[in-house]
Amino acid sequence: MREVLAQARSDMPFLVLDGALATELERRGADLRDPLWSAKTLLEQPHVVQAVHLDYFRAGADIATTATYQASFEGFGRRGLGSAVAAQAMRDAVALAAAAREEFWSEPSNRANRRKPLIAASVGPYGAMLADGSEYRGRYAASDRELADFHGPRLEALAHSGADLIACETLPCLREALVLARLLGEFPAVSAWMSFSCRDGAHNCEGEEIAECAAALDGFGQVAAIGINCTAPRYVGELLRRIGERTGKPLLAYPNSGQVYDAGTKCWSGAAPDAALALGARDWYEAGARLIGGCCRTTPADIRALSDYRRALMGGSALQDPV
């Protein structure tokens, strides 16, 4: 992954990530009112997961993020499913993304000015398993040892799943990121990005300085990139600039739509700014982001606009505000 990022920076401005998985699953009729959230579809509607991945590739995504954000041995266990079933479901999630990639890549027209897409196995935070909004608060009661016991088994499953890299995402605090970064040492062939959820332009959701988070992770060789996700677009540019001051690693940004999530009702409110991703991409790219995409409430249309925006950069034409 580190080599791919280095090469990508030499022949294109940035890699395009995909957008929200759950938003598209719900749009296609999936019922995600369940603690397993999008991971529920791995058991019930795997073909829909594959179709969403394919649509994001067609929209221009260079990296697909798997439906494992909410997948955990504890979560599946509460459904009466054993560890073997849980591990297989995680591997199946990677296989679905890989199948979508092969379908996409089998069409010669899809290869024009593209590199073969990558697959990032999503590792959501401990708070996602709690299903109480803790990924937007942090301050876990769990100890470092408990966090390691939670993350270790699924990191092992995903490290041997065939994914190209691991996406450790929506991390509300540095402590959890450091637990994950140390666990990566048990799987030396694996690279991962570390992406924080943030509450403003300077702090992660727990309230720690994002610049200090970047500095603390900078020395971990298996951390391939550091950045921000599931955060309001208006904060991302400043956050990236602060991260960039403390690390030489590639930066990534995949904010949500700009709507507000209520953990109590599990609903989003407010209107999403038009073309928020493509409009923000100019600032995020200038701030150092080399992987840019979308998180909750973003769609293939957003990723297509972002891909078009990158194409304008590659063509050397003046960037215009997307419509």
SEDREN-985167 format. One record per residue: residue in three letters; z, x, y of N, C-alpha, C in turn. Coordinates in pm, whole numbers, padded with zeros to 5 digits, always signed. Layout:
alaZXYZXYZXY;...
***
This chain:
met+00000+00082-00120+00000+00000+00000+00000+00085+00125;arg+00077+00194+00126+00080+00280+00243-00056+00340+00271;glu-00129+00376+00162-00262+00432+00179-00359+00327+00233;val-00345+00203+00184-00431+00095+00231-00409+00071+00380;leu-00284+00071+00422-00255+00050+00564-00315+00161+00649;ala-00303+00284+00602-00358+00396+00678-00510+00384+00691;gln-00575+00346+00580-00720+00331+00583-00760+00214+00672;ala-00684+00104+00662-00717-00014+00742-00712+00018+00890;arg-00614+00097+00930-00602+00130+01071-00720+00214+01120;ser-00790+00280+01025-00903+00363+01065-01032+00284+01079;asp-01043+00167+01016-01170+00095+01022-01158-00049+01071;met-01039-00095+01105-01023-00228+01163-00894-00232+01244;pro-00887-00321+01341-00768-00323+01427-00639-00357+01352;phe-00646-00458+01264-00526-00498+01191-00568-00576+01068;leu-00477-00585+00971-00497-00669+00854-00448-00810+00885;val-00521-00908+00837-00484-01049+00858-00402-01097+00739;leu-00282-01144+00767-00198-01207+00664-00235-01355+00653;asp-00186-01421+00551-00212-01564+00539-00114-01643+00625;gly-00114-01774+00610-00025-01860+00686+00073-01931+00595;ala+00125-02042+00641+00228-02114+00566+00175-02167+00434;leu+00252-02147+00330+00219-02202+00200+00272-02344+00186;ala+00399-02364+00220+00460-02496+00202+00390-02603+00285;thr+00350-02569+00407+00282-02665+00493+00156-02718+00427;glu+00079-02627+00367-00045-02667+00301-00018-02742+00171;leu+00085-02701+00098+00118-02773-00025+00154-02918+00005;glu+00234-02937+00109+00273-03073+00147+00152-03153+00193;arg+00064-03090+00266-00056-03159+00314-00142-03208+00198;arg-00131-03139+00084-00209-03175-00034-00130-03263-00130;gly-00015-03313-00085+00057-03411-00164+00176-03361-00242;ala+00207-03232-00234+00322-03180-00307+00452-03227-00243;asp+00546-03266-00324+00678-03307-00276+00772-03188-00287;leu+00810-03131-00173+00894-03011-00171+01039-03041-00137;arg+01078-03166-00146+01217-03203-00117+01303-03164-00237;asp+01330-03036-00245+01397-02979-00361+01450-02842-00321;pro+01567-02800-00373+01617-02666-00340+01521-02554-00377;leu+01433-02579-00474+01334-02476-00510+01219-02469-00411;trp+01205-02569-00326+01102-02574-00222+00965-02545-00281;ser+00889-02452-00226+00752-02428-00273+00748-02376-00416;ala+00857-02311-00462+00859-02263-00600+00854-02378-00700;lys+00890-02498-00657+00882-02616-00744+00739-02639-00792;thr+00641-02607-00706+00502-02631-00743+00454-02535-00851;leu+00522-02423-00868+00485-02333-00978+00504-02400-01112;leu+00600-02490-01118+00628-02562-01242+00544-02688-01255;glu+00512-02752-01143+00452-02885-01148+00305-02890-01109;gln+00264-02808-01013+00127-02817-00961+00069-02677-00934;pro+00065-02591-01034+00018-02455-01008-00124-02449-00955;his-00209-02544-00994-00347-02542-00947-00356-02562-00795;val-00259-02634-00738-00259-02655-00593-00221-02525-00522;val-00127-02451-00579-00090-02321-00522-00212-02230-00518;gln-00286-02225-00628-00404-02139-00633-00508-02183-00529;ala-00525-02312-00513-00622-02363-00416-00585-02324-00274;val-00456-02326-00241-00413-02287-00107-00442-02138-00084;his-00410-02055-00182-00442-01913-00168-00591-01893-00142;leu-00675-01964-00217-00819-01950-00201-00863-01990-00060;asp-00807-02096-00009-00843-02139+00126-00805-02035+00231;tyr-00692-01969+00212-00654-01865+00307-00746-01744+00297;phe-00787-01707+00177-00884-01598+00164-01013-01635+00236;arg-01058-01757+00217-01181-01801+00282-01167-01804+00434;ala-01045-01828+00481-01020-01830+00625-01016-01689+00685;gly-01006-01586+00600-01007-01449+00650-00886-01366+00616;ala-00793-01420+00537-00671-01345+00504-00703-01225+00416;asp-00646-01111+00451-00656-00989+00371-00541-00977+00272;ile-00435-01052+00293-00317-01045+00207-00266-01186+00181;ala-00245-01219+00055-00185-01346+00017-00038-01323-00018;thr+00047-01412+00027+00190-01405-00004+00222-01512-00108;thr+00286-01474-00216+00305-01563-00330+00410-01671-00306;ala+00410-01770-00394+00502-01884-00384+00637-01852-00448;thr+00691-01735-00418+00818-01693-00478+00930-01679-00376;tyr+00905-01720-00253+01007-01708-00148+01140-01770-00192;gln+01133-01888-00248+01254-01961-00288+01284-01945-00436;ala+01203-01866-00506+01222-01850-00649+01334-01750-00677;ser+01430-01791-00755+01540-01702-00792+01593-01745-00928;phe+01658-01654-00997+01715-01689-01126+01823-01795-01109;glu+01899-01785-00999+02005-01883-00974+01945-02022-00948;gly+01839-02026-00867+01777-02154-00836+01717-02222-00957;phe+01644-02146-01037+01589-02205-01159+01700-02241-01256;gly+01807-02159-01258+01919-02187-01347+01984-02321-01318;arg+01992-02357-01190+02050-02486-01153+01965-02603-01202;arg+01840-02575-01235+01752-02678-01291+01756-02678-01443;gly+01846-02595-01501+01856-02587-01645+01753-02498-01710;leu+01689-02412-01630+01584-02324-01681+01640-02184-01697;gly+01619-02123-01810+01673-01992-01839+01601-01879-01768;ser+01654-01759-01783+01601-01644-01712+01458-01611-01755;ala+01425-01632-01882+01289-01603-01928+01188-01694-01860;val+01223-01821-01845+01134-01916-01777+01121-01879-01629;ala+01232-01843-01566+01230-01806-01425+01143-01684-01402;ala+01161-01582-01483+01081-01460-01468+00933-01488-01489;gln+00903-01574-01587+00762-01607-01611+00703-01684-01493;ala+00781-01772-01433+00732-01847-01318+00700-01752-01203;met+00780-01650-01183+00753-01553-01078+00626-01475-01107;arg+00609-01434-01232+00486-01363-01269+00365-01456-01256;asp+00385-01583-01291+00275-01679-01280+00232-01696-01133;ala+00327-01689-01042+00294-01702-00900+00199-01591-00857;val+00225-01470-00904+00136-01358-00873+00001-01378-00938;ala+00002-01427-01063-00124-01451-01134-00209-01556-01064;leu-00147-01658-01005-00221-01761-00933-00291-01702-00811;ala-00220-01617-00738-00281-01552-00622-00394-01459-00667;ala-00373-01390-00779-00476-01299-00830-00600-01377-00874;ala-00580-01493-00936-00693-01574-00979-00773-01625-00859;ala-00701-01665-00753-00769-01708-00630-00848-01592-00570;arg-00790-01474-00572-00858-01356-00519-00986-01329-00597;glu-00979-01334-00730-01098-01306-00811-01206-01410-00788;glu-01166-01536-00774-01264-01640-00745-01332-01614-00611;phe-01252-01579-00513-01307-01550-00380-01400-01429-00385;trp-01357-01324-00452-01430-01197-00452-01555-01202-00539;ser-01563-01299-00628-01679-01311-00715-01804-01354-00640;glu-01788-01409-00521-01902-01448-00437-01942-01331-00349;pro-02061-01274-00369-02102-01156-00290-02095-01179-00140;ser-02121-01301-00095-02119-01327+00049-01980-01310+00109;asn-01878-01324+00026-01741-01309+00076-01702-01164+00097;arg-01782-01072+00048-01746-00931+00057-01796-00864+00184;ala-01880-00933+00258-01938-00873+00378-01829-00841+00480;asn-01822-00715+00518-01726-00669+00620-01582-00703+00583;arg-01555-00708+00453-01420-00737+00406-01375-00629+00310;arg-01247-00612+00295-01192-00534+00186-01130-00632+00086;lys-01123-00591-00040-01068-00683-00140-00924-00717-00104;pro-00891-00844-00099-00756-00883-00056-00645-00829-00146;leu-00528-00819-00088-00408-00774-00159-00316-00894-00185;ile-00221-00872-00273-00122-00976-00305+00017-00921-00278;ala+00091-00991-00193+00230-00956-00162+00322-01055-00230;ala+00409-01006-00316+00505-01091-00385+00623-01118-00292;ser+00640-01242-00255+00743-01280-00159+00883-01272-00219;val+00973-01208-00147+01115-01206-00179+01189-01264-00058;gly+01230-01388-00071+01304-01452+00037+01448-01406+00040;pro+01519-01435+00147+01657-01390+00161+01755-01469+00074;tyr+01871-01414+00060+01979-01481-00013+02003-01621+00045;gly+01993-01633+00177+02016-01762+00241+01919-01869+00199;ala+01797-01830+00161+01700-01930+00115+01746-01996-00013;met+01807-01917-00102+01859-01973-00227+01970-02073-00199;leu+02050-02047-00095+02159-02139-00061+02105-02272-00009;ala+01981-02270+00044+01914-02390+00093+01996-02465+00198;asp+02064-02387+00283+02145-02449+00389+02112-02394+00527;gly+01997-02328+00539+01958-02270+00668+02019-02135+00697;ser+02084-02073+00599+02151-01945+00624+02055-01832+00660;glu+01926-01848+00622+01831-01744+00660+01807-01740+00810;tyr+01854-01841+00882+01845-01843+01027+01980-01822+01094;arg+02081-01782+01015+02213-01755+01070+02267-01619+01025;gly+02245-01586+00899+02304-01464+00844+02453-01483+00821;arg+02528-01376+00841+02674-01378+00823+02712-01432+00685;tyr+02648-01378+00583+02675-01421+00446+02819-01389+00406;ala+02876-01475+00323+03006-01445+00262+02990-01347+00147;ala+02870-01336+00092+02844-01248-00022+02860-01102+00017;ser+02913-01022-00075+02926-00878-00055+02793-00809-00080;asp+02784-00681-00045+02663-00605-00076+02635-00605-00226;arg+02740-00593-00307+02722-00593-00451+02666-00726-00499;glu+02714-00835-00443+02663-00966-00481+02518-00984-00437;leu+02485-00932-00319+02346-00939-00274+02255-00858-00366;ala+02302-00741-00407+02223-00658-00498+02207-00726-00634;asp+02311-00790-00682+02303-00861-00810+02206-00979-00801;phe+02198-01040-00683+02105-01151-00662+01960-01101-00656;his+01937-00998-00576+01800-00953-00553+01744-00866-00665;gly+01830-00790-00732+01783-00692-00828+01695-00749-00939;pro+01739-00854-01010+01659-00906-01122+01522-00957-01079;arg+01514-01024-00965+01380-01073-00929+01293-00963-00872;leu+01354-00862-00807+01274-00746-00768+01214-00681-00892;glu+01293-00672-00998+01242-00614-01122+01127-00696-01178;ala+01142-00828-01179+01036-00914-01230+00908-00899-01148;leu+00922-00895-01017+00805-00888-00931+00746-00748-00925;ala+00828-00647-00946+00778-00510-00946+00682-00487-01062;his+00696-00566-01168+00610-00551-01285+00516-00670-01302;ser+00486-00737-01192+00406-00860-01198+00259-00837-01171;gly+00222-00719-01125+00084-00694-01086+00058-00712-00938;ala+00159-00748-00860+00142-00759-00715+00118-00621-00655;asp+00047-00618-00542+00018-00492-00476+00136-00439-00396;leu+00222-00527-00351+00339-00489-00276+00438-00604-00275;ile+00556-00578-00222+00662-00679-00209+00677-00714-00062;ala+00694-00842-00034+00720-00889+00102+00863-00938+00111;cys+00953-00856+00162+01092-00896+00185+01096-00962+00321;glu+01114-01094+00324+01087-01166+00448+01197-01262+00488;thr+01194-01296+00618+01289-01388+00680+01432-01337+00663;leu+01450-01207+00673+01583-01147+00658+01660-01166+00787;pro+01777-01229+00782+01851-01256+00905+01939-01142+00952;cys+01956-01039+00866+02051-00934+00902+02010-00801+00840;leu+02056-00694+00903+02026-00560+00855+02091-00533+00720;arg+02208-00584+00698+02279-00557+00572+02194-00596+00452;glu+02132-00712+00457+02048-00755+00344+01925-00667+00332;ala+01867-00628+00444+01750-00541+00441+01783-00407+00377;leu+01900-00354+00409+01940-00226+00351+01967-00238+00201;val+02025-00349+00158+02044-00371+00015+01910-00368-00056;leu+01812-00437+00000+01679-00441-00060+01612-00304-00058;ala+01624-00234+00054+01561-00102+00065+01618-00005-00038;arg+01748-00013-00063+01810+00075-00164+01767+00034-00305;leu+01755-00095-00330+01711-00142-00461+01569-00098-00492;leu+01485-00083-00391+01349-00039-00415+01346+00097-00483;gly+01449+00177-00461+01455+00308-00524+01454+00302-00676;glu+01490+00187-00732+01488+00170-00877+01346+00147-00929;phe+01253+00123-00837+01113+00096-00873+01024+00184-00786;pro+01018+00312-00815+00957+00409-00724+00808+00387-00696;ala+00740+00312-00780+00597+00289-00756+00572+00174-00659;val+00678+00105-00617+00664-00016-00537+00683+00012-00388;ser+00598-00048-00307+00615-00047-00162+00646-00189-00115;ala+00714-00200-00003+00751-00332+00048+00751-00331+00200;trp+00729-00448+00258+00757-00461+00401+00889-00532+00418;met+00954-00506+00530+01080-00570+00566+01056-00649+00694;ser+01080-00779+00687+01050-00866+00800+01172-00952+00832;phe+01211-00951+00959+01333-01019+01003+01301-01153+01070;ser+01391-01248+01054+01391-01368+01137+01479-01337+01259;cys+01432-01383+01375+01500-01344+01500+01526-01465+01589;arg+01631-01452+01671+01671-01566+01754+01627-01553+01898;asp+01585-01433+01939+01537-01412+02075+01451-01286+02075;gly+01422-01229+02190+01335-01114+02198+01399-00981+02172;ala+01526-00981+02131+01595-00854+02110+01681-00849+01985;his+01712-00965+01926+01811-00969+01819+01760-01046+01697;asn+01804-01001+01578+01778-01081+01459+01867-01204+01460;cys+01854-01289+01360+01926-01416+01363+02077-01399+01357;glu+02122-01289+01299+02266-01265+01296+02317-01211+01429;gly+02229-01164+01513+02268-01114+01644+02262-00963+01659;glu+02213-00893+01560+02204-00747+01568+02079-00706+01647;glu+02088-00591+01713+01974-00538+01787+01861-00506+01690;ile+01742-00562+01716+01631-00538+01625+01589-00391+01625;ala+01606-00324+01737+01572-00181+01742+01660-00101+01647;glu+01786-00137+01638+01877-00066+01546+01839-00094+01401;cys+01791-00215+01374+01744-00247+01238+01627-00157+01201;ala+01534-00141+01294+01418-00057+01268+01459+00088+01243;ala+01550+00136+01323+01596+00275+01309+01663+00297+01174;ala+01740+00199+01130+01813+00212+01004+01718+00213+00883;leu+01603+00147+00895+01508+00140+00784+01403+00249+00788;asp+01395+00320+00898+01286+00415+00918+01282+00525+00812;gly+01397+00563+00759+01401+00673+00664+01369+00635+00521;phe+01346+00509+00492+01317+00466+00355+01166+00474+00331;gly+01126+00567+00246+00984+00590+00224+00910+00473+00162;gln+00979+00392+00083+00912+00279+00019+00898+00158+00110;val+00960+00162+00226+00939+00057+00326+00810+00090+00400;ala+00705+00013+00372+00572+00044+00423+00549-00009+00564;ala+00622-00112+00602+00605-00172+00735+00731-00248+00770;ile+00753-00267+00899+00872-00339+00948+00824-00439+01052;gly+00883-00560+01050+00839-00655+01149+00919-00783+01155;ile+00847-00890+01196+00908-01017+01233+00833-01131+01166;asn+00906-01230+01114+00840-01352+01070+00930-01472+01094;cys+00872-01590+01080+00941-01718+01099+01027-01718+01225;thr+00966-01669+01332+01029-01658+01463+00932-01717+01564;ala+00983-01776+01672+00896-01836+01772+00800-01733+01830;pro+00672-01767+01843+00573-01670+01892+00610-01607+02026;arg+00682-01679+02111+00709-01627+02244+00800-01504+02243;tyr+00870-01481+02133+00961-01367+02125+00897-01243+02061;val+00784-01261+01996+00735-01158+01905+00693-01030+01975;gly+00625-01040+02087+00579-00920+02155+00692-00827+02193;glu+00796-00882+02253+00910-00799+02293+00982-00742+02172;leu+00996-00820+02068+01059-00769+01946+00980-00651+01888;leu+00849-00664+01883+00766-00555+01831+00780-00429+01915;arg+00784-00445+02045+00798-00327+02131+00931-00257+02106;arg+01034-00334+02085+01165-00274+02056+01165-00204+01920;ile+01102-00266+01821+01093-00203+01688+01012-00075+01698;gly+00901-00079+01768+00813+00037+01778+00876+00157+01845;glu+00978+00134+01925+01048+00246+01990+01133+00324+01891;arg+01163+00264+01774+01257+00327+01682+01199+00359+01544;thr+01070+00334+01526+01008+00368+01397+00862+00403+01416;gly+00812+00489+01330+00670+00522+01329+00594+00445+01223;lys+00661+00356+01151+00596+00277+01047+00507+00170+01110;pro+00405+00124+01036+00326+00011+01084+00415-00110+01109;leu+00377-00190+01207+00452-00310+01241+00376-00434+01195;leu+00451-00539+01165+00387-00664+01126+00450-00781+01199;ala+00370-00886+01214+00417-01006+01283+00351-01127+01222;tyr+00433-01221+01174+00378-01350+01132+00478-01459+01169;pro+00472-01498+01296+00565-01598+01347+00533-01738+01295;asn+00627-01829+01318+00598-01969+01286+00515-02030+01399;ser+00495-02159+01392+00407-02227+01488+00466-02238+01627;gly+00595-02213+01640+00663-02235+01767+00744-02362+01769;gln+00734-02442+01663+00819-02560+01651+00960-02518+01611;val+01053-02612+01618+01194-02582+01593+01238-02647+01463;tyr+01305-02567+01377+01351-02616+01248+01497-02658+01255;asp+01528-02776+01203+01664-02826+01194+01709-02812+01048;ala+01800-02718+01022+01843-02692+00884+01918-02812+00825;gly+01978-02895+00909+02050-03011+00860+01957-03117+00805;thr+01856-03151+00882+01761-03254+00840+01645-03196+00761;lys+01632-03063+00764+01521-02991+00700+01386-03039+00755;cys+01383-03061+00886+01262-03107+00952+01227-03017+01070;trp+01099-03014+01105+01051-02942+01222+01025-03041+01333;ser+01049-02998+01456+01028-03087+01570+00957-03011+01681;gly+00901-03090+01772+00828-03031+01884+00683-03010+01849;ala+00604-02986+01952+00461-02965+01934+00432-02816+01926;ala+00342-02781+01837+00301-02641+01825+00202-02607+01935;pro+00220-02493+02002+00122-02452+02103-00015-02433+02039;asp-00120-02474+02109-00255-02461+02056-00290-02314+02035;ala-00346-02284+01919-00396-02149+01887-00293-02041+01916;ala-00165-02069+01882-00058-01976+01917-00079-01838+01855;leu-00127-01833+01730-00145-01704+01665-00255-01623+01731;ala-00370-01684+01749-00482-01610+01807-00454-01571+01951;leu-00387-01658+02024-00352-01625+02162-00252-01510+02168;gly-00157-01511+02074-00056-01406+02075-00103-01275+02019;ala-00211-01277+01941-00254-01157+01870-00284-01041+01963;arg-00340-01070+02080-00369-00963+02174-00242-00886+02210;asp-00137-00958+02245-00011-00895+02283+00052-00824+02165;trp+00050-00886+02047+00115-00826+01931+00041-00701+01885;tyr-00091-00705+01892-00169-00587+01857-00140-00473+01954;glu-00137-00503+02081-00108-00400+02182+00035-00348+02168;ala+00124-00431+02113+00263-00388+02090+00278-00308+01962;gly+00169-00294+01885+00174-00209+01767+00157-00279+01634;ala+00144-00411+01632+00130-00482+01504-00003-00448+01438;arg+00004-00413+01309-00116-00382+01233-00130-00474+01111;leu-00039-00567+01098-00051-00679+01004-00007-00802+01082;ile-00096-00901+01092-00068-01018+01174-00110-01143+01098;gly-00022-01243+01094-00053-01368+01028+00038-01478+01077;gly+00062-01578+00991+00144-01690+01032+00248-01725+00928;cys+00354-01792+00972+00459-01838+00883+00463-01991+00890;cys+00579-02049+00886+00594-02194+00873+00512-02271+00977;arg+00446-02376+00928+00370-02472+01008+00237-02418+01058;thr+00197-02300+01013+00064-02251+01045-00031-02286+00930;thr-00160-02282+00955-00258-02337+00863-00377-02242+00846;pro-00467-02272+00751-00589-02192+00740-00669-02190+00871;ala-00665-02298+00947-00737-02297+01075-00680-02191+01170;asp-00550-02173+01169-00488-02068+01251-00533-01929+01204;ile-00538-01911+01073-00578-01781+01018-00725-01755+01046;arg-00806-01858+01041-00948-01841+01074-00963-01800+01221;ala-00889-01860+01310-00895-01823+01451-00848-01679+01471;leu-00745-01640+01398-00695-01503+01406-00800-01405+01354;ser-00865-01440+01243-00970-01355+01188-01088-01343+01284;asp-01123-01453+01350-01230-01449+01449-01193-01358+01566;tyr-01067-01363+01603-01017-01280+01712-01030-01132+01675;arg-00995-01099+01552-01010-00960+01507-01157-00920+01505;arg-01244-01011+01464-01386-00980+01459-01438-00945+01599;ala-01385-01014+01698-01425-00982+01835-01382-00840+01872;leu-01264-00801+01830-01219-00664+01856-01309-00563+01786;met-01343-00589+01662-01424-00496+01585-01566-00487+01639;gly-01613-00598+01699-01747-00597+01755-01755-00534+01892;gly-01638-00503+01948-01635-00439+02077-01657-00533+02193;ser-01664-00665+02163-01685-00760+02271-01554-00790+02340;ala-01563-00836+02463-01441-00871+02538-01373-00987+02471;leu-01242-00978+02456-01168-01088+02393-01155-01206+02489;gln-01186-01323+02438-01170-01443+02515-01058-01525+02455;asp-00993-01607+02535-00893-01695+02480-00958-01789+02379;pro-00904-01799+02257-00965-01885+02157-00955-02032+02195;val-01049-02110+02145-01049-02253+02173-01034-02330+02044;
***
